[in-house]
């Protein structure tokens, strides 16, 4: 399914799935013929020759829409409550340098399934508000927070950054995981973020950035799977935008290599689960689409069309003359 669009390393990882104890089961499922082959084998044993009736099931549209099936599929791929590779580990690494505690408040501006919000709340004691505008994602995130006993500590709500309920409180930190490229209001975003933070407080981001002249075809193939065309910042553009509104950009680290390794490991771990926990028939197309999406993501990273950067910026100190 991903032949011709994935990077060589990702292709090798997918090819190795059969060699990791799956014995061809994943390959058959990946090719879409496992269900049909099993049905044909059963009919042959029973001496039947009639055509098998296949139930109509919802199929992916080809863009990154959030449906109940996709929400289930991404968790089948990366684990319950997770919306990407190594979600828990990456959230922990993002906030570790700033020493959050139970007296602090955090705004997660790209909550999705709330994996980062729950990790931060559980491991630091901080109070986390998560913003997620997709109704289905928000509902699932709320369910997962309640299941984890964090309904009041990791609260996910359907709100935007400029809503009154968000603006009425300033935070000690804002976390954004791969969310800037989906925000249309590029002109005001940095000022909005700065205004939501207390003096000497932290903006912590992991973000896909673009590199001029590199991997344009691979970046376009990745972008084609989104509902709206990604609006990627370049690193210098991001630095300049943050500095203009007063942020001190202290870290701008390229973590592409580590992120690619996490992604590869996530796909490999998933493959090893298939023999013991077959993918439900109603999710097979959705899981295949999800793997396709991440293979294209990997391919764009491998070609240099996009990078994964970690950004740590700090707001100015308070002005003592205005206190």
C-alpha positions as CSV (number, residue, x, y, z in Angstrom):
1,X,0.0,0.0,0.0
2,X,2.9,2.4,0.7
3,X,5.2,1.2,-2.0
4,X,6.8,4.1,-3.8
5,X,5.9,6.7,-1.2
6,X,7.6,5.5,2.0
7,X,11.3,5.9,2.8
8,X,13.6,2.9,2.5
9,X,14.0,2.4,6.2
10,X,10.2,2.5,6.8
11,X,9.7,0.0,3.9
12,X,12.3,-2.3,5.5
13,X,10.5,-2.0,8.8
14,X,7.2,-3.0,7.2
15,X,8.9,-5.9,5.3
16,X,10.4,-7.1,8.6
17,X,7.0,-7.4,10.2
18,X,6.5,-10.9,8.7
19,X,9.9,-11.9,10.1
20,X,9.1,-10.8,13.6
21,X,6.8,-13.7,14.4
22,X,3.8,-12.8,12.3
23,X,4.4,-15.6,9.8
24,X,2.8,-13.8,6.9
25,X,-0.4,-12.9,8.8
26,X,0.3,-9.2,8.7
27,X,1.3,-9.4,5.0
28,X,-2.0,-11.0,4.2
29,X,-3.9,-8.5,6.2
30,X,-1.9,-5.6,4.7
31,X,-2.7,-6.9,1.2
32,X,-6.4,-7.0,2.1
33,X,-6.9,-10.6,1.4
34,X,-6.9,-12.2,4.8
35,X,-10.6,-12.0,5.5
36,X,-11.5,-13.2,2.0
37,X,-9.0,-16.1,2.1
38,X,-10.3,-17.2,5.5
39,X,-13.9,-17.1,4.2
40,X,-13.0,-19.1,1.0
41,X,-11.2,-21.7,3.1
42,X,-14.2,-22.2,5.4
43,X,-16.5,-22.5,2.4
44,X,-14.3,-25.0,0.7
45,X,-14.3,-27.2,3.9
46,X,-18.1,-27.1,4.0
47,X,-18.4,-27.8,0.3
48,X,-19.9,-24.5,-0.5
49,X,-19.3,-22.5,-3.6
50,X,-21.7,-19.6,-3.3
51,X,-20.4,-16.0,-3.2
52,X,-19.6,-14.7,0.2
53,X,-21.7,-11.7,1.3
54,X,-19.4,-8.9,2.6
55,X,-20.9,-6.5,5.0
56,X,-20.6,-2.8,3.9
57,X,-18.3,-1.0,6.4
58,X,-17.3,2.7,6.6
59,X,-14.1,3.4,4.7
60,X,-11.6,6.2,5.1
61,X,-12.2,9.2,2.8
62,X,-8.4,9.6,2.1
63,X,-8.0,12.7,4.3
64,X,-7.1,13.0,8.0
65,X,-10.7,13.1,9.3
66,X,-11.5,12.1,12.8
67,X,-14.2,9.5,12.8
68,X,-15.0,6.9,15.5
69,X,-13.2,4.3,13.3
70,X,-10.0,6.4,13.0
71,X,-9.9,7.3,16.7
72,X,-10.1,3.5,17.4
73,X,-7.5,2.8,14.7
74,X,-4.8,5.2,15.9
75,X,-5.1,3.8,19.4
76,X,-4.8,0.3,18.0
77,X,-1.6,1.4,16.3
78,X,0.0,3.3,19.1
79,X,-1.8,2.2,22.3
80,X,-4.9,3.2,24.2
81,X,-5.0,7.0,24.7
82,X,-2.1,7.7,22.4
83,X,-2.5,9.8,19.2
84,X,1.1,9.4,17.8
85,X,4.4,7.7,18.3
86,X,5.8,7.7,21.8
87,X,3.2,10.3,23.0
88,X,3.8,9.7,26.7
89,X,7.6,9.8,26.4
90,X,7.7,12.9,24.2
91,X,5.3,14.8,26.5
92,X,7.5,13.9,29.5
93,X,10.7,15.0,27.8
94,X,9.0,18.3,26.7
95,X,8.1,19.5,30.2
96,X,10.9,17.9,32.3
97,X,13.3,21.0,32.0
98,X,10.9,23.4,33.6
99,X,10.1,21.7,36.9
100,X,6.3,21.8,37.0
101,X,4.5,21.2,40.3
102,X,1.0,21.0,41.8
103,X,0.8,24.7,42.2
104,X,1.2,25.4,38.5
105,X,-1.2,25.5,35.6
106,X,-0.6,24.3,32.0
107,X,-2.5,24.9,28.8
108,X,-2.3,22.1,26.2
109,X,-3.3,23.9,23.0
110,X,-3.3,20.7,20.9
111,X,-4.9,18.2,23.1
112,X,-6.3,15.6,20.6
113,X,-6.7,12.5,22.7
114,X,-5.2,14.2,25.8
115,X,-2.2,11.9,26.1
116,X,0.1,14.9,26.9
117,X,-2.3,16.5,29.3
118,X,-2.7,13.3,31.3
119,X,1.0,12.6,31.3
120,X,1.8,16.1,32.6
121,X,-0.9,16.0,35.2
122,X,0.0,12.6,36.5
123,X,3.8,13.0,36.6
124,X,4.1,16.6,37.8
125,X,0.9,17.3,39.7
126,X,0.2,20.4,37.6
127,X,-3.3,21.3,36.6
128,X,-3.8,21.0,32.8
129,X,-6.5,22.4,30.5
130,X,-6.5,20.9,27.1
131,X,-8.1,22.5,24.0
132,X,-9.6,20.3,21.3
133,X,-12.0,21.6,18.7
134,X,-13.0,18.2,17.2
135,X,-16.1,17.0,19.0
136,X,-15.3,13.3,18.7
137,X,-11.6,13.6,19.8
138,X,-12.7,15.8,22.7
139,X,-15.3,13.3,23.9
140,X,-12.8,10.4,23.7
141,X,-10.2,12.5,25.5
142,X,-12.7,13.2,28.3
143,X,-13.5,9.5,28.6
144,X,-9.8,8.6,28.8
145,X,-9.1,11.3,31.5
146,X,-12.0,10.0,33.6
147,X,-10.8,6.4,33.1
148,X,-7.3,7.4,34.4
149,X,-8.8,9.2,37.4
150,X,-7.7,12.6,36.0
151,X,-11.0,14.1,35.1
152,X,-10.3,17.2,37.2
153,X,-6.5,17.4,36.6
154,X,-6.4,16.9,32.8
155,X,-9.6,18.6,31.6
156,X,-10.2,18.6,27.8
157,X,-12.7,21.1,26.5
158,X,-13.9,22.3,23.1
159,X,-12.4,25.7,23.2
160,X,-10.1,27.9,21.0
161,X,-7.2,30.0,22.2
162,X,-9.1,33.3,21.9
163,X,-12.2,32.1,23.8
164,X,-12.9,34.1,27.0
165,X,-12.7,31.0,29.2
166,X,-9.2,30.5,28.0
167,X,-8.0,34.1,28.2
168,X,-9.3,34.8,31.7
169,X,-6.4,32.8,33.3
170,X,-2.7,33.1,32.6
171,X,-0.6,30.0,32.7
172,X,2.8,28.9,33.9
173,X,3.3,26.9,30.6
174,X,1.7,26.3,27.3
175,X,2.3,23.0,25.4
176,X,1.7,22.6,21.7
177,X,2.5,19.3,20.0
178,X,2.5,19.5,16.2
179,X,-0.3,22.0,16.2
180,X,1.0,25.3,14.7
181,X,0.9,24.1,11.1
182,X,-2.9,23.6,11.5
183,X,-3.6,27.1,12.7
184,X,-4.8,29.5,10.1
185,X,-4.2,32.8,12.0
186,X,-0.4,32.9,11.6
187,X,-0.2,36.7,12.1
188,X,-1.6,36.8,15.6
189,X,-0.7,33.3,17.0
190,X,2.5,34.3,18.8
191,X,1.0,37.4,20.4
192,X,-2.0,35.3,21.5
193,X,0.3,32.7,23.1
194,X,2.4,35.3,24.9
195,X,-0.7,37.0,26.3
196,X,-1.9,33.7,27.8
197,X,1.3,33.2,29.8
198,X,2.5,34.7,33.1
199,X,5.8,36.7,33.1
200,X,8.9,34.4,32.9
201,X,6.7,31.4,31.9
202,X,7.2,28.8,29.2
203,X,6.1,27.9,25.7
204,X,7.0,24.3,24.9
205,X,6.5,23.0,21.4
206,X,7.2,20.1,19.1
207,X,6.5,21.1,15.6
208,X,6.8,20.0,12.0
209,X,8.8,22.7,10.1
210,X,9.5,23.1,6.4
211,X,12.9,23.3,4.7
212,X,13.0,25.4,1.4
213,X,14.1,23.4,-1.6
214,X,14.2,20.0,0.1
215,X,11.8,17.1,-0.2
216,X,9.1,19.1,-1.9
217,X,7.4,16.1,-3.5
218,X,7.4,14.1,-0.3
219,X,6.1,17.0,1.7
220,X,3.3,17.5,-0.9
221,X,2.3,13.8,-0.6
222,X,2.2,14.1,3.1
223,X,0.2,17.3,3.0
224,X,-2.3,15.7,0.6
225,X,-3.6,13.5,3.4
226,X,-4.8,16.5,5.4
227,X,-8.2,18.1,5.3
228,X,-6.6,21.5,4.8
229,X,-3.2,22.1,3.3
230,X,-0.6,22.3,6.1
231,X,0.9,25.8,6.6
232,X,4.3,25.0,7.8
233,X,6.7,27.5,9.4
234,X,10.4,27.6,8.6
235,X,12.7,27.6,11.6
236,X,13.9,31.2,11.1
237,X,10.4,32.4,10.5
238,X,9.3,30.7,13.8
239,X,12.2,32.2,15.7
240,X,11.5,35.7,14.4
241,X,7.7,35.5,15.1
242,X,8.4,34.5,18.7
243,X,11.1,37.1,19.3
244,X,9.0,39.9,17.9
245,X,6.4,39.5,20.6
246,X,8.9,39.3,23.4
247,X,9.7,35.6,23.7
248,X,13.3,34.5,24.5
249,X,13.8,31.4,22.3
250,X,16.2,29.3,24.4
251,X,16.0,26.0,22.6
252,X,15.3,25.2,18.9
253,X,16.6,21.7,18.6
254,X,16.2,19.4,15.5
255,X,14.9,16.1,16.8
256,X,14.0,14.6,13.4
257,X,16.3,11.6,13.8
258,X,14.9,10.6,17.2
259,X,11.4,11.2,16.1
260,X,11.9,8.9,13.1
261,X,13.2,6.2,15.3
262,X,10.2,6.5,17.6
263,X,7.9,6.2,14.6
264,X,9.6,3.2,13.3
265,X,9.6,1.5,16.7
266,X,5.9,2.2,17.1
267,X,5.0,0.6,13.7
268,X,7.2,-2.4,14.6
269,X,5.6,-2.8,18.0
270,X,2.2,-2.7,16.4
271,X,3.1,-5.4,13.9
272,X,4.2,-7.7,16.7
273,X,0.8,-7.5,18.3
274,X,-1.2,-8.6,15.2
275,X,-0.8,-12.4,15.7
276,X,-2.0,-12.3,19.2
277,X,-4.6,-9.6,18.7
278,X,-5.9,-9.5,15.1
279,X,-7.2,-6.2,13.9
280,X,-11.0,-6.1,13.9
281,X,-12.4,-6.4,10.4
282,X,-14.2,-3.0,10.7
283,X,-10.9,-1.3,11.5
284,X,-8.6,-2.9,8.9
285,X,-8.9,-0.2,6.2
286,X,-8.6,2.5,8.9
287,X,-5.5,1.0,10.4
288,X,-4.0,0.6,6.9
289,X,-4.8,4.2,6.2
290,X,-3.2,5.3,9.5
291,X,0.0,3.3,8.7
292,X,0.0,5.0,5.2
293,X,-0.3,8.4,6.9
294,X,2.7,7.8,9.1
295,X,4.7,6.2,6.3
296,X,4.3,9.4,4.3
297,X,5.2,11.4,7.4
298,X,8.4,9.4,7.7
299,X,9.1,9.7,4.1
300,X,8.8,13.5,4.2
301,X,11.1,13.6,7.2
302,X,13.6,11.3,5.5
303,X,13.7,13.5,2.4
304,X,14.2,16.6,4.4
305,X,10.9,18.2,3.3
306,X,9.8,18.5,6.9
307,X,11.7,18.4,10.2
308,X,10.7,17.8,13.7
309,X,11.9,20.6,16.0
310,X,11.5,21.1,19.8
311,X,11.1,24.7,20.8
312,X,11.4,26.2,24.3
313,X,10.7,29.9,24.6
314,X,10.2,32.1,27.7
315,X,8.1,35.2,28.2
316,X,9.7,38.4,29.5
317,X,10.0,39.1,33.2
318,X,7.5,41.4,34.7
319,X,8.2,45.1,34.6
320,X,8.7,46.3,38.3
321,X,7.6,49.8,37.4
322,X,4.1,48.6,36.5
323,X,3.7,46.4,39.6
